[in-house]
Amino acid sequence: MTLRHFRIFQAVCQHTSMTAAARELHISQPSISQAIRELETHYGTALFDRIGRQLHLTAAGESLLGYATHILALDHQANEAMRGFAAASPIAIGATLSIGESVFVPLLAAFRAAQPGCSIFSRIGNTHELEQRLLADDLDIALIEGDVTSPQLITQPFLRDELIFLAPPDWQFSDINDHHAQNGVVPSEAIANAPFFLREEGSGTRALFEAVMHAAGIPFATAGVYNNSASILQAVAAGLGLAALSQRIAAPYLTNGQLRTFTVPGVQFQRTFRIVYHQNKYLTPTLQAFLTFCHNWQQKV
């Protein structure tokens, strides 16, 4: 099999159409069809289900697409490296929102200061989105607080973090005396069915909160679903409900008295921020330097 076969296969997958792939690649449709037949013959399996005029990837096709994507990406990286061998390799780095709203920008700024010739593209998204971008080779590396599910991704511990309960200063807990409330210790029954603001589906913060609350047997009501922590902090400060967010993000609101924190006996939201990259990713010297920098960074924060 050649790179040409993989480029044709990738284009057909992207467009789900041999005609559209032919237009994009400036190749005749019969040549596209022949290349797909050669792939299927070579691997001894169907790569597409052909239903009417529609093409649908088979399980084998899905698997081959992952390999083809990274083979072509490696070919692109090799070409780029050879064309500008002396130049620093550009890197694309992602971060989940909790990391993006706390340590990501200071970390990038410090890395740029240490590597002034490095070109960096950065992106912030939730755990699920960044995982998909790593698999598609749209990102070189990502800093993620949630659990990744793909066995093709390598994870390394990066930084310890903890979610904390947050409430407005004048929040009235049910079935609790003022002494306990003032000491910041709240029994689980006092927050049962309380309104909580949550992050969106696919967020590692939300997944951790739901898992811990369910394990503790504490039911809760959903007051709202927001795709960023800043809006949740504002909603809680306005007295609209409660939340559980990273202590790093909530710190300014606690310092200025807009919010207060409380604990529930036996309930903790501890987690580890992780560095994630594809197992087939070629780690350029710049990426290796970034990995080392991240591991050293945790000693400074």
C-alpha positions as a Markdown table, in Angstrom:
| # | Residue | x | y | z |
|---|---|---|---|---|
| 1 | Met | 0.0 | 0.0 | 0.0 |
| 2 | Thr | 1.2 | 3.5 | -0.8 |
| 3 | Leu | 0.6 | 7.0 | 0.7 |
| 4 | Arg | -1.6 | 7.7 | -2.3 |
| 5 | His | -3.9 | 4.9 | -1.3 |
| 6 | Phe | -4.2 | 6.3 | 2.2 |
| 7 | Arg | -4.8 | 9.9 | 1.0 |
| 8 | Ile | -7.6 | 8.6 | -1.3 |
| 9 | Phe | -9.1 | 6.6 | 1.5 |
| 10 | Gln | -8.9 | 9.5 | 3.9 |
| 11 | Ala | -10.6 | 11.8 | 1.4 |
| 12 | Val | -13.4 | 9.3 | 0.8 |
| 13 | Cys | -13.9 | 9.0 | 4.6 |
| 14 | Gln | -14.1 | 12.7 | 5.0 |
| 15 | His | -16.6 | 13.2 | 2.2 |
| 16 | Thr | -18.4 | 9.9 | 2.4 |
| 17 | Ser | -18.5 | 10.2 | -1.4 |
| 18 | Met | -16.1 | 9.0 | -4.1 |
| 19 | Thr | -17.3 | 11.7 | -6.4 |
| 20 | Ala | -16.5 | 14.5 | -3.8 |
| 21 | Ala | -13.1 | 12.9 | -3.0 |
| 22 | Ala | -12.3 | 12.8 | -6.8 |
| 23 | Arg | -13.1 | 16.5 | -7.0 |
| 24 | Glu | -10.9 | 17.4 | -4.0 |
| 25 | Leu | -7.9 | 15.3 | -5.2 |
| 26 | His | -8.3 | 16.2 | -8.9 |
| 27 | Ile | -8.4 | 12.4 | -9.7 |
| 28 | Ser | -11.0 | 10.6 | -11.9 |
| 29 | Gln | -13.7 | 8.8 | -10.0 |
| 30 | Pro | -12.8 | 5.4 | -11.6 |
| 31 | Ser | -9.3 | 5.9 | -10.1 |
| 32 | Ile | -10.8 | 6.6 | -6.7 |
| 33 | Ser | -12.9 | 3.4 | -6.9 |
| 34 | Gln | -10.0 | 1.4 | -8.0 |
| 35 | Ala | -7.8 | 2.6 | -5.1 |
| 36 | Ile | -10.5 | 1.6 | -2.6 |
| 37 | Arg | -10.9 | -1.8 | -4.2 |
| 38 | Glu | -7.1 | -2.3 | -4.0 |
| 39 | Leu | -7.2 | -1.5 | -0.3 |
| 40 | Glu | -10.1 | -3.8 | 0.4 |
| 41 | Thr | -8.4 | -6.6 | -1.6 |
| 42 | His | -5.0 | -6.0 | 0.1 |
| 43 | Tyr | -6.5 | -6.2 | 3.6 |
| 44 | Gly | -9.1 | -8.8 | 2.8 |
| 45 | Thr | -12.1 | -7.0 | 4.2 |
| 46 | Ala | -14.7 | -4.4 | 3.3 |
| 47 | Leu | -13.9 | -0.9 | 4.4 |
| 48 | Phe | -17.3 | 0.6 | 3.5 |
| 49 | Asp | -20.9 | -0.5 | 3.5 |
| 50 | Arg | -22.5 | 0.7 | 0.3 |
| 51 | Ile | -26.1 | 1.5 | 0.9 |
| 52 | Gly | -27.7 | 3.2 | -2.1 |
| 53 | Arg | -25.5 | 6.2 | -2.9 |
| 54 | Gln | -24.2 | 6.5 | 0.7 |
| 55 | Leu | -20.9 | 5.1 | 2.0 |
| 56 | His | -20.6 | 4.1 | 5.6 |
| 57 | Leu | -17.4 | 3.0 | 7.3 |
| 58 | Thr | -17.2 | -0.6 | 8.6 |
| 59 | Ala | -15.5 | -1.4 | 11.8 |
| 60 | Ala | -12.4 | -2.3 | 9.8 |
| 61 | Gly | -12.6 | 1.0 | 8.0 |
| 62 | Glu | -12.8 | 2.9 | 11.2 |
| 63 | Ser | -9.7 | 1.1 | 12.4 |
| 64 | Leu | -7.8 | 1.7 | 9.2 |
| 65 | Leu | -8.7 | 5.4 | 9.2 |
| 66 | Gly | -6.9 | 5.8 | 12.5 |
| 67 | Tyr | -3.8 | 4.3 | 11.1 |
| 68 | Ala | -4.0 | 6.2 | 7.8 |
| 69 | Thr | -4.5 | 9.5 | 9.7 |
| 70 | His | -1.3 | 9.0 | 11.6 |
| 71 | Ile | 0.7 | 7.6 | 8.7 |
| 72 | Leu | -0.2 | 10.7 | 6.7 |
| 73 | Ala | 0.5 | 13.0 | 9.6 |
| 74 | Leu | 3.9 | 11.4 | 10.1 |
| 75 | Asp | 4.6 | 11.9 | 6.4 |
| 76 | His | 3.6 | 15.5 | 6.8 |
| 77 | Gln | 5.8 | 15.9 | 9.9 |
| 78 | Ala | 8.7 | 14.4 | 8.1 |
| 79 | Asn | 8.3 | 16.8 | 5.1 |
| 80 | Glu | 8.0 | 19.8 | 7.4 |
| 81 | Ala | 11.0 | 18.7 | 9.5 |
| 82 | Met | 13.2 | 18.2 | 6.4 |
| 83 | Arg | 12.1 | 21.5 | 4.8 |
| 84 | Gly | 12.9 | 23.5 | 8.0 |
| 85 | Phe | 15.2 | 21.2 | 9.9 |
| 86 | Ala | 17.0 | 24.1 | 11.7 |
| 87 | Ala | 13.8 | 25.8 | 12.7 |
| 88 | Ala | 12.0 | 25.0 | 16.0 |
| 89 | Ser | 9.1 | 22.6 | 15.4 |
| 90 | Pro | 5.7 | 24.3 | 15.9 |
| 91 | Ile | 3.4 | 22.6 | 18.5 |
| 92 | Ala | -0.3 | 22.5 | 19.0 |
| 93 | Ile | -1.3 | 22.3 | 22.7 |
| 94 | Gly | -4.8 | 21.9 | 24.1 |
| 95 | Ala | -6.1 | 22.3 | 27.7 |
| 96 | Thr | -9.5 | 21.6 | 29.3 |
| 97 | Leu | -11.4 | 24.5 | 30.7 |
| 98 | Ser | -10.5 | 24.0 | 34.3 |
| 99 | Ile | -6.8 | 24.0 | 33.5 |
| 100 | Gly | -7.3 | 26.8 | 30.9 |
| 101 | Glu | -8.8 | 29.0 | 33.5 |
| 102 | Ser | -6.1 | 28.4 | 36.1 |
| 103 | Val | -2.6 | 27.3 | 35.2 |
| 104 | Phe | -2.5 | 27.0 | 31.4 |
| 105 | Val | -1.7 | 30.6 | 30.4 |
| 106 | Pro | 1.0 | 31.1 | 33.0 |
| 107 | Leu | 2.5 | 27.8 | 32.0 |
| 108 | Leu | 2.5 | 28.7 | 28.3 |
| 109 | Ala | 4.0 | 32.1 | 29.0 |
| 110 | Ala | 6.8 | 30.6 | 31.1 |
| 111 | Phe | 7.5 | 28.0 | 28.4 |
| 112 | Arg | 7.7 | 30.6 | 25.7 |
| 113 | Ala | 10.1 | 32.6 | 27.9 |
| 114 | Ala | 12.3 | 29.4 | 28.2 |
| 115 | Gln | 11.9 | 28.6 | 24.5 |
| 116 | Pro | 11.7 | 32.0 | 22.7 |
| 117 | Gly | 11.9 | 30.5 | 19.2 |
| 118 | Cys | 9.1 | 28.1 | 19.7 |
| 119 | Ser | 5.8 | 28.6 | 17.8 |
| 120 | Ile | 2.7 | 27.5 | 19.8 |
| 121 | Phe | -0.9 | 27.1 | 18.8 |
| 122 | Ser | -3.2 | 26.6 | 21.8 |
| 123 | Arg | -6.8 | 25.5 | 22.2 |
| 124 | Ile | -9.2 | 25.2 | 25.1 |
| 125 | Gly | -12.1 | 22.7 | 25.1 |
| 126 | Asn | -13.6 | 20.0 | 27.3 |
| 127 | Thr | -12.1 | 16.5 | 27.9 |
| 128 | His | -14.1 | 14.7 | 25.2 |
| 129 | Glu | -13.4 | 17.3 | 22.5 |
| 130 | Leu | -9.6 | 17.3 | 23.2 |
| 131 | Glu | -9.5 | 13.5 | 23.2 |
| 132 | Gln | -11.1 | 13.5 | 19.7 |
| 133 | Arg | -8.7 | 16.1 | 18.5 |
| 134 | Leu | -5.7 | 14.1 | 19.7 |
| 135 | Leu | -7.0 | 11.0 | 17.9 |
| 136 | Ala | -7.5 | 13.1 | 14.7 |
| 137 | Asp | -4.0 | 14.6 | 15.1 |
| 138 | Asp | -5.4 | 18.1 | 15.3 |
| 139 | Leu | -3.4 | 18.5 | 18.5 |
| 140 | Asp | 0.0 | 17.3 | 19.5 |
| 141 | Ile | -0.5 | 17.2 | 23.2 |
| 142 | Ala | -3.2 | 18.2 | 25.7 |
| 143 | Leu | -3.5 | 18.9 | 29.4 |
| 144 | Ile | -6.7 | 17.2 | 30.6 |
| 145 | Glu | -8.5 | 16.9 | 34.0 |
| 146 | Gly | -10.9 | 14.2 | 33.0 |
| 147 | Asp | -10.5 | 10.5 | 32.2 |
| 148 | Val | -9.7 | 9.6 | 28.6 |
| 149 | Thr | -11.2 | 6.5 | 27.1 |
| 150 | Ser | -9.1 | 5.7 | 24.0 |
| 151 | Pro | -6.4 | 3.0 | 24.5 |
| 152 | Gln | -4.4 | 4.8 | 21.8 |
| 153 | Leu | -3.7 | 7.8 | 24.1 |
| 154 | Ile | -0.8 | 7.9 | 26.6 |
| 155 | Thr | -1.5 | 9.7 | 29.9 |
| 156 | Gln | 1.1 | 11.0 | 32.4 |
| 157 | Pro | 0.3 | 12.6 | 35.8 |
| 158 | Phe | 0.9 | 16.4 | 35.7 |
| 159 | Leu | -0.7 | 18.2 | 38.7 |
| 160 | Arg | -2.9 | 17.5 | 41.7 |
| 161 | Asp | -6.2 | 19.4 | 42.0 |
| 162 | Glu | -9.3 | 19.3 | 44.1 |
| 163 | Leu | -12.9 | 20.5 | 43.5 |
| 164 | Ile | -14.4 | 22.3 | 46.5 |
| 165 | Phe | -18.1 | 23.0 | 47.4 |
| 166 | Leu | -19.0 | 26.7 | 46.8 |
| 167 | Ala | -22.0 | 28.7 | 48.1 |
| 168 | Pro | -23.0 | 32.4 | 48.3 |
| 169 | Pro | -22.1 | 33.9 | 51.7 |
| 170 | Asp | -25.7 | 34.1 | 52.9 |
| 171 | Trp | -26.9 | 30.6 | 51.6 |
| 172 | Gln | -29.3 | 29.0 | 54.0 |
| 173 | Phe | -28.7 | 25.2 | 54.3 |
| 174 | Ser | -31.7 | 23.1 | 55.3 |
| 175 | Asp | -31.7 | 21.2 | 58.6 |
| 176 | Ile | -28.5 | 22.7 | 59.9 |
| 177 | Asn | -27.6 | 25.0 | 62.8 |
| 178 | Asp | -25.6 | 28.2 | 62.5 |
| 179 | His | -22.7 | 26.8 | 64.4 |
| 180 | His | -22.0 | 24.1 | 61.9 |
| 181 | Ala | -22.6 | 26.5 | 58.9 |
| 182 | Gln | -20.1 | 29.0 | 60.3 |
| 183 | Asn | -17.5 | 26.3 | 60.8 |
| 184 | Gly | -17.9 | 25.3 | 57.2 |
| 185 | Val | -19.0 | 21.7 | 57.9 |
| 186 | Val | -22.3 | 20.7 | 56.4 |
| 187 | Pro | -23.9 | 17.3 | 56.8 |
| 188 | Ser | -24.8 | 15.5 | 53.6 |
| 189 | Glu | -28.6 | 15.8 | 54.2 |
| 190 | Ala | -28.3 | 19.6 | 54.3 |
| 191 | Ile | -27.4 | 19.6 | 50.6 |
| 192 | Ala | -29.7 | 16.8 | 49.5 |
| 193 | Asn | -31.6 | 17.9 | 46.4 |
| 194 | Ala | -30.0 | 21.4 | 46.6 |
| 195 | Pro | -29.6 | 23.2 | 43.2 |
| 196 | Phe | -26.2 | 22.8 | 41.7 |
| 197 | Phe | -24.7 | 24.5 | 38.6 |
| 198 | Leu | -22.9 | 21.9 | 36.4 |
| 199 | Arg | -20.4 | 22.0 | 33.5 |
| 200 | Glu | -21.5 | 20.6 | 30.2 |
| 201 | Glu | -21.5 | 16.9 | 29.1 |
| 202 | Gly | -18.0 | 15.8 | 28.3 |
| 203 | Ser | -16.5 | 17.9 | 31.0 |
| 204 | Gly | -14.1 | 16.1 | 33.4 |
| 205 | Thr | -15.2 | 18.4 | 36.2 |
| 206 | Arg | -18.8 | 17.4 | 35.7 |
| 207 | Ala | -18.0 | 13.7 | 35.5 |
| 208 | Leu | -16.0 | 13.8 | 38.8 |
| 209 | Phe | -18.8 | 15.7 | 40.6 |
| 210 | Glu | -21.5 | 13.4 | 39.5 |
| 211 | Ala | -19.5 | 10.2 | 40.3 |
| 212 | Val | -18.6 | 11.4 | 43.8 |
| 213 | Met | -22.1 | 12.6 | 44.6 |
| 214 | His | -23.7 | 9.4 | 43.4 |
| 215 | Ala | -21.2 | 7.3 | 45.3 |
| 216 | Ala | -22.0 | 9.3 | 48.5 |
| 217 | Gly | -25.7 | 8.8 | 47.9 |
| 218 | Ile | -26.4 | 12.6 | 47.8 |
| 219 | Pro | -29.1 | 13.5 | 45.3 |
| 220 | Phe | -28.9 | 17.0 | 43.7 |
| 221 | Ala | -31.0 | 19.2 | 41.4 |
| 222 | Thr | -29.5 | 20.7 | 38.3 |
| 223 | Ala | -29.9 | 24.5 | 38.5 |
| 224 | Gly | -28.1 | 25.1 | 35.2 |
| 225 | Val | -25.5 | 23.7 | 32.7 |
| 226 | Tyr | -22.7 | 26.1 | 31.6 |
| 227 | Asn | -19.7 | 25.5 | 29.4 |
| 228 | Asn | -17.4 | 27.6 | 31.5 |
| 229 | Ser | -16.5 | 28.0 | 35.1 |
| 230 | Ala | -16.7 | 31.9 | 35.1 |
| 231 | Ser | -20.4 | 31.8 | 34.5 |
| 232 | Ile | -21.0 | 29.2 | 37.2 |
| 233 | Leu | -19.0 | 31.3 | 39.7 |
| 234 | Gln | -21.2 | 34.4 | 38.8 |
| 235 | Ala | -24.4 | 32.4 | 39.2 |
| 236 | Val | -23.4 | 31.0 | 42.6 |
| 237 | Ala | -22.2 | 34.5 | 43.7 |
| 238 | Ala | -25.7 | 35.8 | 42.7 |
| 239 | Gly | -27.3 | 33.4 | 45.1 |
| 240 | Leu | -28.9 | 31.1 | 42.4 |
| 241 | Gly | -27.4 | 27.8 | 43.7 |
| 242 | Leu | -24.3 | 25.9 | 44.7 |
| 243 | Ala | -21.4 | 24.4 | 42.7 |
| 244 | Ala | -18.2 | 22.3 | 43.0 |
| 245 | Leu | -15.3 | 23.7 | 41.1 |
| 246 | Ser | -11.5 | 23.7 | 41.2 |
| 247 | Gln | -10.1 | 25.5 | 44.2 |
| 248 | Arg | -7.6 | 27.2 | 41.9 |
| 249 | Ile | -10.4 | 28.8 | 39.9 |
| 250 | Ala | -12.5 | 29.7 | 42.9 |
| 251 | Ala | -9.7 | 31.3 | 44.9 |
| 252 | Pro | -10.3 | 34.9 | 43.9 |
| 253 | Tyr | -14.0 | 34.7 | 44.7 |
| 254 | Leu | -13.2 | 33.2 | 48.1 |
| 255 | Thr | -10.6 | 35.9 | 48.8 |
| 256 | Asn | -12.9 | 38.8 | 48.0 |
| 257 | Gly | -15.8 | 37.3 | 50.0 |
| 258 | Gln | -18.1 | 36.8 | 47.0 |
| 259 | Leu | -18.3 | 33.1 | 47.8 |
| 260 | Arg | -17.7 | 30.7 | 50.7 |
| 261 | Thr | -16.6 | 27.1 | 50.7 |
| 262 | Phe | -17.9 | 24.3 | 52.9 |
| 263 | Thr | -17.1 | 20.6 | 53.4 |
| 264 | Val | -19.3 | 17.6 | 53.7 |
| 265 | Pro | -17.9 | 14.8 | 55.8 |
| 266 | Gly | -16.7 | 11.9 | 53.7 |
| 267 | Val | -17.0 | 13.7 | 50.4 |
| 268 | Gln | -13.9 | 14.7 | 48.5 |
| 269 | Phe | -13.3 | 15.6 | 44.8 |
| 270 | Gln | -9.6 | 14.9 | 44.3 |
| 271 | Arg | -8.2 | 14.5 | 40.8 |
| 272 | Thr | -5.0 | 14.6 | 38.8 |
| 273 | Phe | -4.4 | 16.8 | 35.8 |
| 274 | Arg | -2.8 | 14.7 | 33.1 |
| 275 | Ile | -0.6 | 15.2 | 30.0 |
| 276 | Val | -2.1 | 13.3 | 27.1 |
| 277 | Tyr | -0.7 | 12.5 | 23.7 |
| 278 | His | -1.2 | 9.8 | 21.0 |
| 279 | Gln | 0.9 | 6.6 | 21.3 |
| 280 | Asn | 2.0 | 7.1 | 17.7 |
| 281 | Lys | 2.9 | 10.8 | 18.1 |
| 282 | Tyr | 6.5 | 11.5 | 17.2 |
| 283 | Leu | 7.8 | 13.6 | 20.0 |
| 284 | Thr | 9.9 | 16.3 | 18.5 |
| 285 | Pro | 12.6 | 18.0 | 20.6 |
| 286 | Thr | 10.2 | 20.8 | 21.2 |
| 287 | Leu | 7.5 | 18.5 | 22.4 |
| 288 | Gln | 10.0 | 16.7 | 24.6 |
| 289 | Ala | 11.0 | 20.0 | 26.1 |
| 290 | Phe | 7.4 | 20.9 | 26.8 |
| 291 | Leu | 6.8 | 17.5 | 28.5 |
| 292 | Thr | 9.8 | 18.1 | 30.7 |
| 293 | Phe | 8.7 | 21.6 | 31.4 |
| 294 | Cys | 5.3 | 20.5 | 32.5 |
| 295 | His | 6.7 | 17.9 | 34.9 |
| 296 | Asn | 9.0 | 20.5 | 36.4 |
| 297 | Trp | 6.2 | 23.0 | 36.6 |
| 298 | Gln | 4.2 | 21.1 | 39.2 |
| 299 | Gln | 7.0 | 21.7 | 41.6 |
| 300 | Lys | 6.5 | 25.5 | 41.3 |
| 301 | Val | 2.7 | 25.7 | 41.8 |
